[in-house]
Structures are given as structure tokens and as C-alpha cells.
């Protein structure tokens, strides 16, 4: 998403693609995090730092602007404020995708709930594309 928006807005699409892929490059299953790592901080606060560290460890060449964009993409949840166009683009893209994923999960959960309660003899309508339909 960041790549396509960057192209249409006349920004560096290659940089947007790089940070779009690497901004969540955190190799920890936050569902199983026992709170002992990262000084007990929540995943949303430390994963940008881990993403930058992991990207550097795997020899992905990131500019300082790209690193800062990754570090600030959790704004306004984190206290780091984006300070470049590309950082705001990543933040907007990340929030948009998260909202779409959350909406899809809510729709799927409601459909399963209706099926469990047998409120409808038919399958509940799909208001958002299913991930299986995209393949």
C-alpha cells in the first residue's frame, strides 16, 4: 500500500516499499511474550526498534529517514512523532491496513457467531473480501 501511495503522490516509491516490508520485521511471537523481554513493554512500543535492529542485522540498507519512519510508525500510540512525508505515509498505510484487517476479523467473527446460534439458515453475507477470495 505504501508503495502505491508513494508512486501516486510523487514520493520515493522504492523507499516506501522498503519500509513497508521492514516496519514489522520483529521476530517475536507477541502472543506468547511473557513480559520478561523488553523491560515488560508492550509489543506495540518495542517492535519498531526491533524492526530496525533486525533489518540492520540482515544487511538491509536503510537510510536515516527510513529508520526514523519505521521507529515512528506506531504514532499516536507511541510518543515518537513522524517527522517526514515518508514517515507519515507509512503511519497512514499501517493504520489503514490494520483497520481493514480488524474490520475483516469482526465481520468473520460475527458470521461465525450467527452460524453457531443458527440465526440464519444460510451463510452470513460477506461485506468485505475474504482473504481466500484474493488468491
C-alpha positions in Angstrom: 0.0 0.0 0.0 2.8 2.4 0.9 4.5 1.8 -2.4 1.3 2.6 -4.5 0.5 5.7 -2.4 4.1 6.9 -2.8 4.0 6.5 -6.5 0.7 8.3 -6.9 1.8 11.2 -4.5 5.2 11.7 -6.2 7.3 10.3 -3.4 10.2 7.8 -3.3 8.3 4.6 -4.0 11.3 2.3 -3.5 11.9 3.8 -0.1 8.2 3.3 0.7 8.4 -0.3 -0.4 11.4 -0.9 1.8 9.9 0.5 4.9 6.5 -1.1 4.1 8.1 -4.5 4.1 10.5 -4.0 7.0 8.5 -1.9 9.5 7.2 -5.0 11.3 10.3 -7.1 10.9 10.2 -8.2 14.6 11.0 -11.9 15.2 9.0 -12.5 18.3 5.5 -14.0 18.8 3.9 -11.3 20.8 1.0 -13.7 21.6 3.5 -15.8 23.6 5.5 -12.9 25.1 5.9 -13.5 28.8 6.7 -9.9 29.6 10.2 -10.5 30.6 11.8 -9.2 27.4 12.0 -5.5 26.5 11.6 -4.4 30.2 8.0 -5.6 30.2 6.9 -3.1 27.5 4.1 -4.0 25.2 4.8 -5.2 21.7 3.4 -2.1 20.0 6.1 0.0 21.8 9.2 -2.0 21.1 8.6 -3.7 17.8 9.7 -0.7 15.7 13.1 -0.7 17.5 13.4 -4.5 16.9 12.4 -4.0 13.2 15.2 -1.5 12.6 17.8 -3.7 14.5 16.7 -6.8 12.6 16.8 -5.0 9.3 20.4 -3.8 10.0 21.4 -7.3 11.2 20.2 -8.8 7.9 22.1 -6.1 6.0 19.1 -4.3 4.6 20.4 -0.8 3.8 18.1 1.7 5.4 18.6 5.5 5.3 18.2 7.5 8.5 14.9 8.8 7.2 13.7 5.3 6.6 14.8 4.2 10.1 13.0 7.2 11.6 9.9 6.3 9.6 9.9 2.8 11.0 10.6 4.0 14.5 7.7 6.4 14.4 5.1 4.3 12.6 3.2 3.5 15.8 2.2 7.1 16.3 -0.1 8.2 18.1 0.2 5.1 20.2 3.9 5.7 20.8 5.4 9.0 21.8 7.6 9.3 18.7 6.1 11.7 16.2 6.7 11.1 12.4 8.9 13.9 11.0 8.9 13.3 7.3 6.5 12.7 4.5 7.5 9.1 4.1 7.1 8.5 7.9 3.5 9.9 7.7 2.9 7.8 4.6 4.0 4.6 6.5 1.9 5.5 9.5 -1.2 6.1 7.3 -0.6 2.9 5.4 -0.1 0.9 8.6 -3.2 2.2 10.2 -5.3 1.7 7.1 -4.3 -1.9 6.7 -4.8 -2.6 10.4 -8.3 -1.1 10.3 -9.1 -3.3 7.2 -7.8 -6.4 9.0 -9.7 -5.6 12.2 -12.9 -5.0 10.2 -12.5 -8.2 8.4 -11.9 -10.1 11.6 -15.0 -8.6 13.1 -17.1 -9.5 10.1 -15.8 -13.1 10.2 -16.4 -13.4 13.9 -20.0 -12.1 13.6 -20.6 -14.6 10.7 -19.3 -17.5 12.8 -21.4 -16.3 15.8 -24.5 -16.2 13.6 -23.8 -19.7 12.4 -23.2 -21.0 15.9 -26.5 -19.6 17.1 -28.3 -20.7 13.9 -29.7 -17.3 13.4 -29.6 -17.7 9.7 -30.1 -21.0 7.7 -27.7 -19.6 5.1 -24.1 -18.4 5.5 -23.9 -14.9 6.7 -23.3 -12.3 3.9 -19.7 -11.2 3.3 -19.4 -7.4 3.3 -15.6 -7.4 2.9 -13.5 -9.5 0.7 -12.2 -12.8 2.2 -8.5 -13.5 2.2 -9.3 -16.7 0.3 -11.1 -14.8 -2.4 -7.9 -12.7 -3.1 -5.9 -15.8 -4.1 
